[in-house]
Amino acid sequence: MTRERYIHQLDSLRTDLQHMDALVEKALITAIHSLEGRNKTVASAVIDGDKHIDEAERTIEERTVHLIATQQPVAGDLRLVASIIAIASELERIGDYAVGIARRSLHLVQYTTTAPPAMLHTLTLQVQHILQSSMEAFVRQNVELAQDLQQQEEQIDALQQQIRNELMEVARNDVQQLEAVINLIDIVHMLERTADRATNIGERVIYLVTSDIADLNP
């Protein structure tokens, strides 16, 4: 019975992490929608909803501490618990980026003549994909999927630099758009940082499966 309870607790932790990931992905997508639709209500909902992500992380922390104290996991199970805590922390930071994007979106509502770059939508899709891939790698404990994140992250880096260059050109040509451009550059940066966090998740997956320390974002 004790072993069954232990396995149930581990499964519950995995489920909690996937629930937290769903909240984070929804926040990120909704934040971008608030930007594209210039919708203050949607942006405010992302900001208000961040407390649910924080609560999810606290729940995971509390349950992992309880499991370690009562079950004393060893070897692979201990790596799993440590990885869940680390991944939850990465997801919480991504949730913060979603809030940051929503706040920048609120500022941008007043700049009706400054449209987000067309490539920003492509960047968003790529960032969503890398985050989903990183969590799929965790769920499947798949090292190859985790390693593939490095190439995805490099493509995102290249695209975000291209968008930054385009935005800087807009500011140089029209100083009145400078503040709007700064907000958009911040959004691009937060999307790029989300991709970095996804590669961190991939590194935790590699550690979980192989015990090796990987660097997917040198």
N, C-alpha and C positions, 0 to 999 in steps of 0.2 A: 504493500500500500504506500509506503514511504517513497519507493522508487517511482511509482505511478504519479504520485503528487509532484515529485521533482520534475519528471518529464512534462507534466501539465504546466508547471511554472515556467519552464523554458519555452514551451510553445506559446504561452500567454505573453511572454516578453517579445517574442517574434511578432505576434499579432499586434501588440501595443505599438511596436516600431512601425509596422506597416500602416496602422491607423494614423500615426503621427505624420508619416510620409504623405498620406492622402491629404491631410490638412494643409501641409506645406505646399504641395503641388497645386492645390486649389487656390491657395492664397497668391501664389506666384502668377498663375494664369489670370486670376481676377484682377490683380494689380495692373497687369498689362492691358487688360480690357478697359480698365478705368482710364488708362492713358490714351488708348486708341479712340475711346468713345467720349473723352473729356467729361467723365461722369464723376461728380463729387460724391454722390451717394455710394457708388461702388467703391471708390477709393477709401471712404470713411469706414465702410464695412470691413475692408482688409485690415485697417489699423485697429479697429475694435476687436476683430477676431483673433488677433495675435495672442490674446490671453489664453485661448484654447490650445494653441501650440505650446505655450509655456507650461500649461497645466499637464499636457501630454508628456513633456520632457520630465517634469517633476515626478509624475506617476512612474515612469520607467526607472528613474533614479531610485525611488523608494523601493520598488519591487526588486530591483537588482541587489540593492543593499540587503534587503530581507533574505533573498535567496542565498547570497554569499554567507550571511551570518548563520542561516539555519541548515543549509545543505552542503556548504563548503565544497563547491565544484572544483574539479581538478582538470589539468591538461586541456583537452579540446573544449570542454564545456566552459572552463574558465576563460579561454580565449573568446568564446562566443559571447559570454556575458560582458567582457571588457569591450568587445567590438560593438555590441548593442549600445552601451553607454556612449562610446565615442561617436557612433553614427547618429545617435539622438542629438548629440551636441552639434554636429554638422548640420542636421536638419533645422535645429533651432536657429542657427545663424542664417540659414537660407530664408527662414520665416522672417527674420529681421530685415533681410534684403527686400522681401516682398513689401514689408511695411515702408521701407525707404522709398521704393518705387512708387507706392501709393501716395506718399507725402509729396514727392516731386511732381506727381500727376496733379495734385491739388494746386500746386504753384503754377503749373503749365496751363491751367484752364483759362487764365486771363490772356495768354498769348495766342490769340486765335489765328494769327498769320504765320505762326511757326509750327509746321507739321512735323511729326516724328519722321525720320528718314525711312524710306521704303524698306531698306535692308534690316531695319530693326525687327520687323516681323519674322524675317528669316532667322535672325539671331535668337529670337525668343523660342522659335520652334526647335532650334538646335540645342538650346539650353534645357528645354523641357525633355528632349530626347536623352541627353546625357544624364540627367537626374534619374529618369525612369530606368535607363540602362544600369546605372550604378546600383539602384535598389533591386533590380532583377538579378544582378550579379550576386547580391547578398542573399536573396531568397533562394537562389539556386546554388549558392556557394560555388560559383563558376569563375575560375581564375582567368580564363580566356576572355570572358566578357569584361572582367575588371581591367585587364591589360588593354583591351580595345579602347578604353576611355581616354587613354593618352592621346591617341590620334584625333579623337573627337574634340578634345580640349584644345589641341593645336589649331584645328580648323576654326574653333570659336575665337581663339586669340587673334587669328588673322582677320576674321570678319569684324571683330569689335574694333580693331585698329583701323580698318577701312572706314567704318562708320565714324569713328572719332575724327579722322582726317576730313571727312565730308562735313562734319559739324563745325570743325575749326575753320573751314573755308567759308561756311555760311556766316560765322561771326566776323571774319575778316572783311567780308563784303558788306555787312550790315551790322554796325555796332549796336543798333537798337535791339537786335536779337540776342545779344550776348548773354543776358541772364537766362533766357530760355534755353540757349545752347548749353550753358553750364549745367542746368538741370537735366537735360537730355544726356549729356556726357556722364553725369552721375548715374543715371539709369543704366546706361551701357556698361559702366564699370561694375555695377551691382550684378548685372546679368553674367558678366565675365567671372566675377567672384563666385557666383553660384556654381558655375562650371568647375572652378577650382575645388569647391567643397565636394562636388560629385566625385572628382578624382581622389579626394581624401577618403571618401567612402570606399572607392575601389581599392585603395591601399589597405584599408582595414579588412576587406574581403580576402585579399591575398595573404595577409597576415593570419587571418582566421583559418584558412585552408592549409597553408604551407608553413606557417611560423616564420616566414621570411619578411623582412622589412623592405618594402618597395617604394620607389619614388616615381610616381606617374606624372609629376609636374615639376621637373627639375628647373 
